[in-house]
């Protein structure tokens, strides 16, 4: 998503990351990864629950996920912040300017994300502001 930031900006898309981590650790992650997005903290996970996001040990530590991390070992800077709930799964959501949920993609496992091209196509189909 970060490498497509210019395309998101051209579409006037505001990308936000919602973290359940403690604010200092969430900010440290944002700084260390260099993600150019707005960070919102949801320590009590109300947003996570309202969007139906789950935690799952078995889906988090599947062979697919372990293989992904093994292949990408060393490609990203190591994050040394406190690791909280490693089993919490995320998702991708598109909310329009009227605050209407237009697309929901709760991730099946940590590496399950929709392709950015799919997200851009959905954004392009929304009514212009």
Secondary structure by P-SEA (a helix, b strand, c coil): cccaaaaaaaabbbbbbbbcccaaaaaaaaaaacccbbbbbcccaaaaaaabbbbbccccccaaaaaaaaaaccccccccccccccccccbbbbbccccccccccccccccccccaaaaaaaaaacccc
